[in-house]
Amino acid sequence: MLLKNLHSISQKLDLTAFIENFHSYFSRQEPFFLQGDINVFKVFIDELDNINFTPPQNISNLDTELIHISKRGVLKLDSIFEFVKIIKYFLYLKNLNLDNFKHIPNWLSKIEIPQDLVEIANSFDTQGKLISGIYPKLDSINASISLQKIESKKVINRILQKEKLFSYFVDKQIHLVDTKECFLLKAGFDKILEGRILERSASGYFYVFPLALQNIYERLDKLQNEMEILIYAIEQEISSIFLKHLLFLKFINREFDKFDCMQARVVFAKENNYNFILPNKKNEIILSDFLHPALHNPIPSNINFTKQILIITGVNAGGKTMLLKSILSAAFLAKYLIPFKINPHKSRISYFKFIYSIINDPQNSNNDISTFAGRMLEFRNLLPMDNFLLGIDEIELGTDSNEASALYFAILEYLQNKHTKIVITTHHKQLASMMANNPKVELIAALYDEKSRMPTYSFLQGCIGKSYAFESALRYGIPVNIINKAKEVYGDNLENLNELIEKTSILQTKLNKKEQELESLIKSNQNKNEELSSLIAKQNEELRKKTLDLESTYSKALRELKEVLKRSDTREIHRFLNKQDRFFSSIPKPKIDKNIKFEVGGRVQSGKNSGVILSLKDNIALVELDCGIKLKINTSLLRPSAKIKDNQKINITKNSITCNVSLDLHGKRAEEAIELLDKYISNCLVAGYDEVIIYHGIGSGILSRVVKEFLSTHPKVKSFSDAPSKSGGFGAKIVRF
């Protein structure tokens, strides 16, 4: 059932040829989806991508053979060899140099191949033949058969050299009839050659088996029978060993399927320069430079679909359906971790348990079902479900536009409440305008170039697009007089209404955006007020603690003074006063530098907080702290704060970072190159370099493009340019920090 659904959706999304091509990279035909945690598979795939390995050869499905073994059946040598190919491939993997890797070696270490299975594998050559020296009796029979075949050739050569037979030969080829070697001869041959006629040709000639070969064939038949008996005994012996290790064979067969799913993806990605996207759980689809596999010379799709519903409107034949298919295709391929053309650094795709598409016209005369009825049946099946991705093409298909707007508005609202992510295309401006006020709805319009009267196959987010039906009809050859008549029937009022709806949509989008910005500003101010209240409360608490400390010290001194006065000893009173004087003198007093001059714009520090002086009046300064809070404070409580100069650099010890002044990315895949470049720039920044050179080569231009894109978005890169011709020219970049 799952395979049927996958085939259906791949057809609807025009992915059938792409999936079939991907499937050809498997060593045996098995489901292309991964069985297990996709995140674990991604870790293995990333590691396998850096391992130099040879993909496995084609291997048959062995489910039937495993059942046969479990029932104590005897496998033929060709079936045994299919198991041998799996065992030999895992032995090959275990012998690879995997010292710099972690997950693949750990996985392979758990596959311990029994020694007797290793010996069986070593008894076959790469063509599935038993190697000589393993079974001496079989070697002896093969040697005898070879000798008999040599003797047969000698007999045939002697017959071909008989001059008396030359006139009876139709040709001098050796013909096979019922597995016997024959000559094609004319009538009268029996006077010269003893033989048995096996068959007559359409031209009336005779296929003759020489009796001189009779004994040789009898000996060959006997040897062949002996060989078959011996091979059957070998097959029995190996099958009994397989039965003993049946659980291991089932295990290694499953593990091979797991590896096959991974290696097919890695090789497919490398050979076609595709990239992987690991789905996330953020309920978003952000595509950058996505290319649908079914299109030739496609325009890259770039879409930011973070809301719940995306409504695509606009010009006919402007790419609306293809954009819908692209969004669903990207989610489908990412779900099954199939690589495809996309910018992986700027793209993010959520994981969807189910992906559905309502694209084709469901009308079917055989089942007596209309277009609208068919669509209602599809929606009925989807309404009980939740948390899935749904694509609907031409949502208004098959019914009255006004009724459809109200009906689909209610359906979309119902599905929205069930946390469904929906992409639709429509010409219903009424439906689009009704949904435009919903904060969970994103509008996008296919654009039209009125000068060239052609769709641009590009899209503008945040507005409702015009269908340009009359212009499109004219472009496809409908006569001008018919178009003009249609415009008269349509009327200016409806045209004005459409324009009004489109303008209202744009204004509504701008208003929603401004509301969001205002809410963000209000929230920011609320946060600052909370920070200020927290700071005031903290300062009040510190003041209260200091006041309590002083009161405690005063009370203690007063009690001690009273005790001394009671004793009325003048000398002791003096000694006590001197002691208290020394105590209060030892309390540290704030050091005030009277020569400090504060200026507007100067950086100062109050406690642990730093800020800038906005104004000065007498000894009171208005300071804006770095956190955004403004406060008035006496200059006696301020001290100057050191200002970091623009050209000041941080000194790094030589042992902290080792970094070259150049990076060579030749031969790297785009994803790998960007990862190396990101790490290299970080090291250069820590090391304090001002300028470095990046070698990427010219080649197909893909690596050059992704390097330029990365450098242009890196926050620490001030500028970059092509290197001088002697330093690499267009194949290198000078980067400045």
FILUMPA-42093 format. One record per residue (C-alpha): x, y, z; residue in three letters. Coordinates in steps of 0.5 Angstrom, whole numbers, padded with zeros to 4 digits, always signed. Example, Ala and Ser with C-alpha at 12.3 -4.5 7.8 and 13.67 -1.06 7.14 Angstrom:
# residues 2
+0025-0009+0016ALA +0027-0002+0014SER 
END
This chain:
# residues 737
+0000+0000+0000MET +0006+0005+0002LEU +0009+0003-0005LEU +0003+0005-0009LYS +0002+0011-0005ASN +0009+0013-0006LEU +0008+0012-0014HIS +0002+0016-0014SER +0005+0022-0011ILE +0011+0021-0015SER +0007+0021-0021GLN +0003+0027-0019LYS +0009+0031-0018LEU +0013+0029-0024ASP +0018+0026-0020LEU +0017+0019-0023THR +0023+0019-0028ALA +0028+0022-0023PHE +0026+0017-0018ILE +0027+0011-0023GLU +0034+0014-0024ASN +0035+0014-0017PHE +0033+0007-0016HIS +0038+0005-0021SER +0044+0006-0016TYR +0041+0001-0012PHE +0045-0006-0013SER +0038-0010-0012ARG +0031-0007-0013GLN +0028-0006-0006GLU +0024+0000-0003PRO +0028+0007-0004PHE +0025+0009+0003PHE +0029+0009+0009LEU +0027+0004+0015GLN +0029+0007+0022GLY +0031+0014+0024ASP +0033+0019+0019ILE +0037+0023+0023ASN +0042+0017+0024VAL +0042+0015+0017PHE +0044+0022+0016LYS +0050+0021+0020VAL +0052+0015+0017PHE +0051+0018+0010ILE +0055+0024+0011ASP +0061+0020+0014GLU +0060+0015+0008LEU +0061+0021+0003ASP +0068+0022+0005ASN +0070+0015+0004ILE +0073+0012-0002ASN +0069+0006-0004PHE +0067+0002-0010THR +0059+0001-0010PRO +0057-0007-0010PRO +0055-0011-0016GLN +0048-0013-0017ASN +0045-0018-0012ILE +0038-0021-0013SER +0033-0021-0008ASN +0034-0027-0003LEU +0028-0027+0001ASP +0025-0034-0003THR +0032-0037-0002GLU +0032-0035+0006LEU +0025-0039+0006ILE +0028-0045+0002HIS +0034-0045+0007ILE +0029-0045+0013SER +0025-0051+0010LYS +0032-0055+0010ARG +0032-0054+0002GLY +0038-0054-0002VAL +0040-0048-0006LEU +0043-0048-0013LYS +0050-0045-0014LEU +0048-0039-0017ASP +0043-0037-0011SER +0049-0039-0006ILE +0053-0034-0010PHE +0048-0029-0009GLU +0050-0030-0001PHE +0057-0030-0003VAL +0057-0023-0006LYS +0054-0020+0000ILE +0059-0024+0005ILE +0065-0022+0000LYS +0063-0014+0000TYR +0062-0014+0007PHE +0069-0017+0008LEU +0072-0012+0003TYR +0068-0006+0007LEU +0072-0009+0013LYS +0079-0008+0010ASN +0078-0001+0008LEU +0082+0004+0012ASN +0077+0007+0016LEU +0082+0010+0022ASP +0079+0017+0021ASN +0072+0015+0022PHE +0067+0013+0027LYS +0060+0011+0026HIS +0061+0006+0020ILE +0067+0002+0023PRO +0063+0001+0029ASN +0057-0001+0025TRP +0062-0006+0021LEU +0065-0009+0028SER +0058-0011+0030LYS +0058-0016+0023ILE +0062-0022+0025GLU +0062-0026+0019ILE +0063-0034+0022PRO +0069-0037+0019GLN +0066-0043+0015ASP +0062-0038+0011LEU +0068-0034+0010VAL +0071-0040+0007GLU +0065-0042+0003ILE +0066-0034+0000ALA +0073-0036-0002ASN +0071-0042-0006SER +0068-0038-0011PHE +0071-0033-0016ASP +0068-0026-0018THR +0064-0030-0024GLN +0061-0035-0019GLY +0065-0041-0021LYS +0068-0045-0016LEU +0075-0044-0015ILE +0080-0050-0017SER +0084-0054-0011GLY +0078-0053-0007ILE +0074-0060-0009TYR +0079-0064-0012PRO +0074-0069-0015LYS +0071-0064-0019LEU +0077-0061-0022ASP +0079-0068-0024SER +0072-0069-0028ILE +0073-0062-0031ASN +0080-0064-0033ALA +0077-0070-0037SER +0071-0066-0040ILE +0077-0061-0043SER +0080-0067-0046LEU +0074-0070-0049GLN +0072-0063-0052LYS +0080-0063-0055ILE +0079-0070-0058GLU +0072-0068-0061SER +0075-0062-0064LYS +0081-0066-0067LYS +0075-0071-0070VAL +0072-0065-0073ILE +0078-0062-0076ASN +0080-0069-0079ARG +0073-0069-0082ILE +0073-0062-0085LEU +0080-0064-0088GLN +0077-0069-0092LYS +0078-0067-0100GLU +0072-0072-0102LYS +0067-0069-0097LEU +0069-0062-0100PHE +0064-0062-0106SER +0058-0064-0100TYR +0059-0059-0096PHE +0054-0053-0096VAL +0058-0049-0091ASP +0064-0051-0087LYS +0061-0048-0080GLN +0059-0053-0074ILE +0052-0053-0073HIS +0048-0055-0066LEU +0042-0059-0067VAL +0040-0062-0060ASP +0046-0060-0057THR +0050-0064-0062LYS +0055-0062-0067GLU +0053-0063-0074CYS +0055-0061-0081PHE +0050-0058-0086LEU +0051-0063-0092LEU +0048-0065-0099LYS +0045-0071-0101ALA +0050-0077-0103GLY +0055-0075-0097PHE +0054-0082-0094ASP +0058-0085-0099LYS +0064-0082-0096ILE +0062-0080-0088LEU +0058-0085-0083GLU +0053-0080-0080GLY +0046-0080-0077ARG +0042-0075-0080ILE +0039-0071-0074LEU +0035-0066-0078GLU +0033-0063-0085ARG +0034-0055-0087SER +0029-0051-0091ALA +0033-0052-0097SER +0033-0059-0097GLY +0040-0060-0094TYR +0042-0065-0088PHE +0044-0064-0081TYR +0049-0070-0080VAL +0052-0072-0074PHE +0059-0076-0075PRO +0059-0083-0072LEU +0066-0081-0070ALA +0064-0077-0065LEU +0059-0082-0062GLN +0064-0085-0057ASN +0066-0078-0055ILE +0059-0075-0053TYR +0057-0082-0049GLU +0064-0080-0045ARG +0062-0073-0044LEU +0055-0075-0042ASP +0057-0079-0037LYS +0062-0074-0034LEU +0057-0069-0034GLN +0052-0074-0030ASN +0058-0075-0025GLU +0059-0067-0025MET +0052-0066-0023GLU +0052-0071-0018ILE +0058-0068-0015LEU +0055-0061-0015ILE +0049-0063-0012TYR +0053-0066-0006ALA +0057-0059-0006ILE +0050-0055-0006GLU +0048-0060+0000GLN +0054-0059+0004GLU +0054-0051+0003ILE +0046-0051+0004SER +0047-0055+0011SER +0052-0050+0013ILE +0047-0044+0011PHE +0042-0047+0015LEU +0046-0047+0021LYS +0048-0040+0020HIS +0041-0038+0018LEU +0040-0032+0023LEU +0046-0029+0021PHE +0044-0030+0014LEU +0038-0026+0015LYS +0042-0021+0019PHE +0047-0019+0014ILE +0042-0019+0008ASN +0038-0014+0012ARG +0044-0010+0014GLU +0046-0010+0006PHE +0040-0007+0005ASP +0041-0002+0010LYS +0048+0000+0007PHE +0045-0001+0000ASP +0040+0005+0001CYS +0046+0009+0004MET +0051+0008-0002GLN +0046+0009-0007ALA +0044+0016-0004ARG +0052+0018-0004VAL +0054+0016-0011VAL +0047+0019-0014PHE +0049+0025-0010ALA +0056+0025-0012LYS +0055+0024-0020GLU +0050+0029-0020ASN +0052+0034-0016ASN +0046+0034-0011TYR +0045+0036-0004ASN +0042+0033+0002PHE +0037+0037+0006ILE +0035+0034+0013LEU +0028+0035+0015PRO +0027+0039+0022ASN +0021+0040+0026LYS +0020+0048+0025LYS +0013+0047+0021ASN +0017+0051+0015GLU +0019+0050+0008ILE +0024+0055+0006ILE +0027+0054-0001LEU +0033+0057-0004SER +0035+0055-0011ASP +0031+0049-0012PHE +0031+0046-0019LEU +0025+0041-0020HIS +0028+0035-0023PRO +0023+0034-0029ALA +0024+0041-0032LEU +0030+0043-0037HIS +0033+0049-0036ASN +0029+0051-0030PRO +0028+0058-0027ILE +0031+0057-0019PRO +0025+0057-0014SER +0026+0061-0008ASN +0020+0061-0003ILE +0019+0063+0004ASN +0013+0059+0007PHE +0013+0059+0014THR +0006+0061+0015LYS +0000+0055+0015GLN -0003+0057+0008ILE +0000+0059+0002LEU -0004+0062-0004ILE -0001+0062-0011ILE -0005+0067-0016THR -0003+0071-0022GLY -0002+0070-0029VAL -0004+0063-0033ASN +0001+0059-0035ALA +0006+0063-0031GLY +0009+0057-0027GLY +0003+0057-0021LYS +0002+0049-0021THR +0010+0048-0022MET +0011+0052-0016LEU +0006+0048-0012LEU +0009+0042-0015LYS +0016+0044-0013SER +0014+0046-0006ILE +0011+0039-0005LEU +0017+0035-0009SER +0022+0038-0004ALA +0018+0036+0002ALA +0018+0029-0001PHE +0025+0028-0003LEU +0027+0031+0004ALA +0023+0026+0008LYS +0026+0020+0004TYR +0033+0023+0005LEU +0034+0023-0003ILE +0039+0028-0006PRO +0037+0034-0011PHE +0039+0041-0013LYS +0038+0046-0008ILE +0042+0051-0004ASN +0043+0047+0003PRO +0046+0053+0007HIS +0040+0057+0006LYS +0034+0052+0005SER +0030+0049+0011ARG +0024+0044+0010ILE +0020+0041+0016SER +0018+0033+0016TYR +0011+0031+0014PHE +0009+0025+0016LYS +0004+0025+0010PHE +0004+0029+0004ILE -0002+0029-0001TYR -0004+0033-0007SER -0010+0034-0011ILE -0008+0036-0017ILE -0011+0032-0023ASN -0018+0032-0025ASP -0022+0027-0022PRO -0027+0026-0027GLN -0029+0019-0029ASN -0034+0017-0034SER -0034+0010-0032ASN -0035+0011-0025ASN -0040+0017-0026ASP -0037+0022-0022ILE -0036+0029-0024SER -0030+0034-0023THR -0033+0037-0017PHE -0036+0031-0014ALA -0029+0027-0014GLY -0026+0033-0011ARG -0031+0033-0005MET -0029+0026-0004LEU -0022+0027-0004GLU -0023+0032+0002PHE -0028+0028+0005ARG -0022+0023+0006ASN -0017+0028+0009LEU -0022+0032+0014LEU -0021+0027+0019PRO -0013+0027+0019MET -0008+0032+0022ASP -0001+0035+0021ASN +0000+0033+0014PHE +0002+0037+0008LEU -0003+0038+0003LEU -0002+0041-0004GLY -0009+0043-0008ILE -0008+0046-0016ASP -0014+0050-0018GLU -0018+0049-0012ILE -0024+0052-0015GLU -0024+0047-0021LEU -0031+0044-0023GLY -0037+0049-0019THR -0039+0056-0019ASP -0034+0061-0017SER -0038+0065-0011ASN -0041+0058-0008GLU -0034+0055-0008ALA -0030+0061-0005SER -0035+0060+0001ALA -0034+0053+0001LEU -0027+0053+0001TYR -0026+0058+0006PHE -0029+0054+0011ALA -0025+0048+0009ILE -0019+0051+0009LEU -0020+0054+0016GLU -0022+0047+0019TYR -0016+0044+0016LEU -0012+0050+0019GLN -0015+0049+0026ASN -0012+0042+0025LYS -0005+0044+0024HIS -0005+0042+0017THR +0000+0046+0012LYS -0003+0048+0005ILE -0001+0050-0001VAL -0006+0052-0006ILE -0007+0055-0013THR -0013+0059-0015THR -0016+0064-0020HIS -0021+0066-0014HIS -0020+0073-0012LYS -0026+0073-0008GLN -0023+0067-0004LEU -0016+0070-0004ALA -0018+0076-0001SER -0023+0073+0004MET -0016+0069+0006MET -0012+0075+0006ALA -0014+0078+0013ASN -0012+0071+0016ASN -0005+0072+0020PRO -0003+0065+0018LYS -0004+0066+0011VAL +0001+0068+0006GLU -0001+0071-0001LEU +0004+0070-0007ILE +0003+0072-0014ALA +0006+0070-0021ALA +0008+0076-0025LEU +0007+0078-0032TYR +0011+0083-0037ASP +0006+0087-0040GLU +0011+0090-0045LYS +0013+0083-0048SER +0006+0080-0046ARG +0009+0074-0043MET +0009+0071-0036PRO +0016+0072-0032THR +0016+0065-0028TYR +0018+0069-0022SER +0013+0071-0016PHE +0012+0076-0011LEU +0010+0075-0004GLN +0004+0079-0001GLY -0001+0080-0006CYS -0006+0078-0010ILE -0004+0077-0018GLY -0008+0078-0024LYS -0010+0072-0029SER -0009+0076-0035TYR -0013+0071-0039ALA -0015+0076-0045PHE -0007+0077-0046GLU -0006+0069-0045SER -0011+0068-0050ALA -0008+0073-0055LEU -0001+0070-0054ARG -0004+0063-0056TYR -0007+0065-0062GLY -0014+0067-0061ILE -0016+0072-0066PRO -0016+0080-0063VAL -0023+0081-0065ASN -0026+0075-0061ILE -0021+0078-0055ILE -0024+0085-0056ASN -0031+0082-0056LYS -0030+0078-0049ALA -0027+0085-0046LYS -0034+0088-0048GLU -0038+0082-0045VAL -0033+0082-0038TYR -0034+0090-0037GLY -0030+0095-0034ASP -0034+0094-0027ASN -0031+0087-0026LEU -0024+0089-0029GLU -0024+0095-0024ASN -0027+0091-0018LEU -0021+0086-0020ASN -0016+0091-0019GLU -0019+0094-0013LEU -0019+0087-0010ILE -0011+0087-0012GLU -0010+0094-0009LYS -0013+0092-0002THR -0009+0086-0002SER -0003+0089-0002ILE -0005+0095+0003LEU -0008+0089+0008GLN -0001+0086+0007THR +0003+0092+0008LYS -0002+0094+0014LEU -0001+0087+0017ASN +0007+0088+0017LYS +0007+0095+0020LYS +0002+0092+0026GLU +0008+0086+0027GLN +0013+0092+0027GLU +0009+0096+0032LEU +0008+0090+0036GLU +0015+0088+0036SER +0017+0095+0038LEU +0012+0095+0044ILE +0015+0089+0046LYS +0022+0091+0046SER +0020+0097+0050ASN +0016+0093+0055GLN +0023+0089+0056ASN +0027+0095+0057LYS +0022+0098+0062ASN +0022+0091+0066GLU +0030+0091+0066GLU +0030+0099+0068LEU +0025+0096+0074SER +0030+0091+0076SER +0036+0095+0076LEU +0032+0100+0080ILE +0030+0095+0085ALA +0037+0092+0085LYS +0040+0099+0087GLN +0035+0100+0092ASN +0036+0093+0095GLU +0044+0095+0096GLU +0042+0101+0099LEU +0038+0098+0104ARG +0043+0093+0106LYS +0049+0098+0106LYS +0044+0103+0111THR +0043+0097+0115LEU +0050+0095+0116ASP +0052+0103+0118LEU +0046+0102+0123GLU +0049+0096+0126SER +0056+0099+0126THR +0053+0105+0130TYR +0049+0101+0135SER +0055+0097+0137LYS +0060+0103+0138ALA +0054+0107+0142LEU +0053+0101+0146ARG +0061+0100+0147GLU +0061+0108+0149LEU +0056+0107+0154LYS +0060+0101+0158GLU +0066+0105+0158VAL +0063+0112+0161LEU +0060+0108+0166LYS +0066+0106+0169ARG +0068+0113+0169SER +0076+0112+0167ASP +0078+0118+0163THR +0084+0114+0160ARG +0080+0108+0158GLU +0075+0113+0155ILE +0081+0116+0151HIS +0083+0109+0149ARG +0076+0107+0146PHE +0076+0113+0142LEU +0082+0112+0139ASN +0081+0105+0137LYS +0074+0107+0134GLN +0078+0113+0130ASP +0082+0108+0127ARG +0077+0103+0126PHE +0073+0108+0122PHE +0079+0111+0118SER +0080+0104+0116SER +0074+0103+0112ILE +0075+0105+0105PRO +0072+0111+0102LYS +0071+0112+0095PRO +0076+0115+0091LYS +0074+0121+0087ILE +0079+0124+0082ASP +0077+0132+0082LYS +0081+0133+0076ASN +0076+0128+0072ILE +0072+0132+0066LYS +0066+0129+0063PHE +0064+0131+0056GLU +0057+0129+0052VAL +0059+0123+0048GLY +0064+0120+0053GLY +0063+0113+0055ARG +0063+0112+0063VAL +0061+0106+0067GLN +0057+0106+0073SER +0058+0100+0078GLY +0058+0094+0073LYS +0054+0098+0067ASN +0057+0102+0061SER +0054+0107+0057GLY +0055+0114+0054VAL +0053+0121+0057ILE +0047+0124+0053LEU +0047+0131+0057SER +0051+0134+0063LEU +0048+0140+0067LYS +0052+0142+0074ASP +0054+0135+0077ASN +0048+0131+0074ILE +0049+0127+0067ALA +0044+0124+0063LEU +0047+0117+0061VAL +0044+0112+0056GLU +0047+0105+0058LEU +0049+0100+0053ASP +0042+0096+0055CYS +0038+0102+0052GLY +0036+0104+0059ILE +0037+0112+0060LYS +0038+0115+0067LEU +0040+0121+0071LYS +0046+0120+0076ILE +0051+0125+0080ASN +0058+0125+0076THR +0061+0123+0083SER +0058+0116+0082LEU +0061+0115+0075LEU +0068+0114+0072ARG +0071+0114+0065PRO +0070+0107+0061SER +0076+0105+0056ALA +0074+0106+0049LYS +0076+0101+0044ILE +0079+0104+0038LYS +0077+0102+0031ASP +0084+0099+0029ASN +0086+0096+0036GLN +0087+0088+0035LYS +0087+0083+0040ILE +0094+0079+0041ASN +0094+0072+0040ILE +0099+0067+0042THR +0103+0063+0037LYS +0100+0057+0040ASN +0093+0058+0040SER +0091+0058+0033ILE +0095+0055+0027THR +0093+0058+0020CYS +0095+0058+0013ASN +0094+0065+0009VAL +0091+0061+0003SER +0086+0055+0003LEU +0085+0050-0003ASP +0078+0048-0005LEU +0080+0044-0011HIS +0076+0038-0012GLY +0071+0039-0007LYS +0064+0038-0007ARG +0060+0045-0006ALA +0057+0043+0001GLU +0064+0040+0004GLU +0067+0046+0001ALA +0063+0051+0005ILE +0064+0047+0011GLU +0072+0048+0010LEU +0071+0055+0008LEU +0067+0057+0014ASP +0072+0054+0019LYS +0078+0057+0016TYR +0075+0064+0016ILE +0074+0063+0024SER +0081+0061+0025ASN +0084+0067+0021CYS +0079+0071+0025LEU +0082+0069+0031VAL +0089+0069+0028ALA +0088+0076+0027GLY +0089+0076+0019TYR +0087+0082+0015ASP +0087+0078+0008GLU +0088+0071+0006VAL +0087+0068-0001ILE +0082+0062-0003ILE +0083+0058-0009TYR +0077+0055-0012HIS +0078+0054-0019GLY +0074+0055-0025ILE +0071+0048-0028GLY +0064+0049-0028SER +0063+0055-0024GLY +0059+0052-0019ILE +0064+0052-0014LEU +0066+0059-0015SER +0059+0061-0015ARG +0057+0058-0008VAL +0064+0061-0005VAL +0062+0068-0007LYS +0055+0067-0004GLU +0058+0065+0002PHE +0063+0071+0002LEU +0058+0076+0001SER +0053+0074+0007THR +0059+0073+0012HIS +0059+0078+0017PRO +0066+0079+0018LYS +0068+0079+0011VAL +0069+0086+0009LYS +0071+0085+0002SER +0073+0080-0004PHE +0075+0080-0011SER +0079+0076-0016ASP +0086+0074-0015ALA +0091+0077-0020PRO +0093+0073-0026SER +0099+0070-0023LYS +0096+0068-0016SER +0090+0064-0019GLY +0086+0070-0023GLY +0078+0068-0024PHE +0080+0061-0020GLY +0082+0065-0013ALA +0079+0070-0009LYS +0083+0075-0005ILE +0079+0076+0002VAL +0079+0082+0007ARG +0077+0082+0014PHE 
END
